[in-house]
Amino acid sequence: MSEHPGLTADNLRNLLDAADVDVVGDLRIELISGGRSNLTFDVRDDVHHWVARRPPMAGLTPSAHDMEREWAVTSALSGTPVPVAATVAIDRNGEHIGAPCTVVEFVDGLVIRSTDDLAALSDEQVVASADGLVQALADLHAVDYEAVGLGGFGRPVGFAARQVKLWSRQWEIVKDRELPDLDKLVAILSERVPAAAGNSIIHGDLRVDNAILDPADPGRVAAVVDWELSALGDPLTDIAAMCVYREPSFSTVLGFDGAWASDRYPSADALAEKYATVSGTDLGDWDFYMGLANLKIGVIAAGISHRARQGGSSGSAGAELAIEATATFIAKGLEAVS
């Protein structure tokens, strides 16, 4: 256990003191491995156990790594059917930490990132965990965002069209090569944005490694984590992303054999059908949503490599190779819309 330059004990103590949080004894901070985006730290004193998150040290891209977004949505969801970690403190402008930072209560449970982690679950538990994740997503989309104080969290109307433009712009920032098929996919998606769409809180990044499962019942999600891509928007973009993350090439993005890409989990089609059933939602122009999700994840992969080139990979092995999966996701996106 060693101090990380992105989060020192003295700075974190200043933040916790400013939030009137009682710190007992010395703070012990450890970087949690496995992340490709915001840095996540295990934090303990002699009594308490917390988790702190802050943006990467380098290679940031516009609209990503939004700590205020994570804080706002998790604070608002407390007391709803959506399981979240209790919020503790926030450094909105980096006054104490040197960068925006949030601290939440530690939630004990199963964290399933790799296929090795997944081996601890039976086939029945694997399917149950997928059902639990789909149910958590449906519960999130059912929350009245006005009633929980998130009416000003974003602009849900026109969300899908803005997403096409956003990920096209992000590609121009992070690319290290030309990819004509990506431009073709953007053009097709721009012409096929659905005329009508639902509005809800969306997570933007939900899969098994962004959740903590109940060890006694892996079908129950103890907490949904990593809310940096959350917004008010079209709920079908959320379930489509969950489905596209099932693509085996996502392991290249992660840098290891990802659990959610394992063939032990239900197929993308099965996940979509499950969501439609439990949420009572018509999947509408599903091909569009799958095309958009592939565009998004392909560009996210390129962004991970971009941060690695800028020195912001936090030592994650193989981060510079994540962009090698981009072409696969773009091809899958074109296949979906064609």
Secondary structure, 3 states (H helix, E strand, C coil): CCCECCECHHHHHHHHHHCCCCCCCCCEEEECCCCCCCEEEEEECCCCEEEEEECCCCCCCCCCCCHHHHHHHHHHHCCCCCCCCCEEEEECCCCCCCCCEEEEECCCCECCCEHHHHCCCCHHHHHHHHHHHHHHHHHHHHCCCCCCCCCCCCCCCCHHHHHHHHHHHHHHHHCCCCCHHHHHHHHHHHHCCCCCCCCEEECCCCCHHHEEEECCEEEEEEEECCCCCCEEECHHHHHHHHHHCCCCCHHHHHCCCEHHHCCCCCCHHHHHHHHHHHHCCCCCCHHHHHHHHHHHHHHHHHHHHHHHHCCCCCCCCCHHHHHHHHHHHHHHHHHHHC
